[in-house]
Amino acid sequence: MRLIFSSLLALTLLSAPGAFAAFASERIIIVTHSDNTGVRLSREQIRNLFMGASVGRDLQPVALPPGSRTRSLFNIKIVGLSDSRVQSYWAQMKFTGRRPPPQIVNSEEAMVQYLLNTPSSIGYLTADTDLPEDLVIIYATD
């Protein structure tokens, strides 16, 4: 039993750096409707917008559900927090009544449809997503 546990632990440790590297190398794009073509936001402004602050633009953030790989990438690369820290933050904001969280859609396909149907919205997708021509990228991670 001890040998099996040690072998599993070794395999986990050996595979983790590669898994993290693949996760870290995936790019996230921030997307909005083409009606907002002139909009340019910095990473910090996007972070603030998705964390409930005003950035001087009338854009409504849209998020994927907790547990979504794309949401995890967004939270790490843009917000700079883990999923659990972001969920904790929004639970606190909801409890105190200070801020509503972003609108949540169930999938990347639903995100694309929501962004197409709601020109004042802004969302995130993986960089390999095929975008309809009515959506524009306003920020991309490295």
Secondary structure, DSSP 8 states (H G I E B T S, - for coil): -HHHHHHHHHHHHHHHHHHHHHHHH--EEEEEEGGGTT----HHHHHHHHTT---SS--EEEE--TT-HHHHHHIIIII-S-HHHHHHHHHHHHHHTS----EE-SSHHHHHHHHHH-TTEEEEEETT----TTEEEEEE--
